[in-house]
Amino acid sequence: MPYGIDIGSTALKVAAVRRTVRGYKVVAAARRRAPRPEDAGAEAKAALPRLLYEALGPRNGSRPGVVGLSGRDLNLQLVLQPAMKPLNYRVMMGYELEQRRGEGGGLYVDYCTLREPDAYFPQYLALVGLAKSAYVDERIELARRAGVDVRDAVPNAFALYAAYRNACEPEGGTVLLLDLGSDAMDLAFVRGGRLLFARNVSSGARIFDQQIAASLGVSLEEAERLKAAHANLGPPGPNADEEKEDQLRAPVRAAAGQLAGVVSSSIQHARLQLNERDFAVDKVLLSGGGARLRGLSGYLSGALKVPVEFLDPFAKLDLSGLEGPDLEEFRRLPTDMAVALGLGQIGSPPPALAAATLSILPDRLKRRRNFFRSTFWLAVGGAALAVSLGVATALAAFRKGAEESALAAFQARTADIRKRMEEMETLRSDQRDLAARLEALGGPVAGGRVVLDLVARLRRALPAGMTVQEIRLGEPPARRDDRFLATAERVRVAFLSRQRGLVVGDLEGDLGGREIRVKGHAEPFAEEDVVDGLERGVLRWPAPPKSIVVAGEVDENIRGGAREALRALRDQLADPPRGVKASIQSQRAGEKAGWRAFEILVQFE
């Protein structure tokens, strides 16, 4: 649970934030009034560790924390690098840091990548941070004396972006985050939810105190008291002291004009740094103690010609860890805690936020931070993975034994059923073989029966002037271009289908060894649909003849004519109810003069 520590010139703010599955939870928060450095000198610096210790509250052991950096001892510079391989880019940025550090030393330098090259912006966008080592060491030592294990030191602008990122949904256009402190302003430009540029300015809300003190001839402390009580840039309130407000209006408006000018120049500076001619800010979100001045948001909105609103860093955070009075206090003045909350969130950031955060630390602390951010958690994850694998292996072995016992019991209970199923499979195979044998044996008998019946009909229906010379069994011919061609020998099949049971019928087609088609069935049978497969599971045998050819001669002078006599004989030989069809196949001149030879085809099922 890291602490975010925002050490301002007039206030000390601390927030303890824990990262959860759903986001961040605020565990504790505190705000303390800090003594003015110009009033107490060294005593003020000595009092800060005590105030910080009190703000942190009682706890055993050291507390991990992130310290914020701002003011005149910090400088943020934007660097554009052309598209290149990532390794070359890192080398170039290393040269860039060495060049900016200089030979004299006395600076801590680091960089972060805000944007990589893409189709719209073919350049790397990096931000370089430089801070005086004495200033950074002083902040780290102050926190260490209060029992804080400093894990990172981050510019306040990045903390402001972290607070915004976890409290607001990404917005269209460019949003300017402006945190107004007593002696410094921190600015972060955000576009599409991503940090675009950051800057800190050594000018803050103290300019209001200075203008009031100069105008009224009072001390800075009295000027600050008057500002908090009566300064107003908007219309008078219901219980306002209009005389006091009018007295302060001129110096307050003069200071607000200076502040608006600083913000406008910062926007212009960002436009030049980003090299975007049409760069513009679409919205400003205010935070910090200086933003509490009445009417300031409306004044800046009119001066900058953009909407100006207040940032609520608590908007999407879990506040169940705060007690009633603390919760009410921070909900009443939420903007004061934006930087402290952002620093606490940077202490345990998601990967996307960690990659775009600028850390300005001594090398020893930077290596330690990297250890806690990567190596330590890799070791913890590896140990957790090993433990989970051991537990999973033990559970798998236990489940395997239980499942093997259950399988053995199931096999014992179903042994009789399996035996019966095997017997049924044998019976089904025997049924298939028996059906094929019956077909093969009974086919010729059916043809003989039809022949005998046909002979009986001929005896009754054959007229004088017509003779029958031959009756033979055979396959029906096929007609092509008015010529009679013998058809291929028919084949009968029998097999077991998994869905339809026993199938017996004429084979219509063998489709490449993968499927067979049987007459009377609309869909073909596939390899996997036949028990034992097409090669082993299908019995084939020649089909018995299903047609009889009656050949003879007819006298051309027969009563009614030869053609009509043949039609009458054809109708006599057909028996549709019993599946017997007859058709005249051919007529030609006979061997005897005045006679015609004919053939009548009789087909039966």
Disulfide bonds with the S-S distance in Angstrom:
none
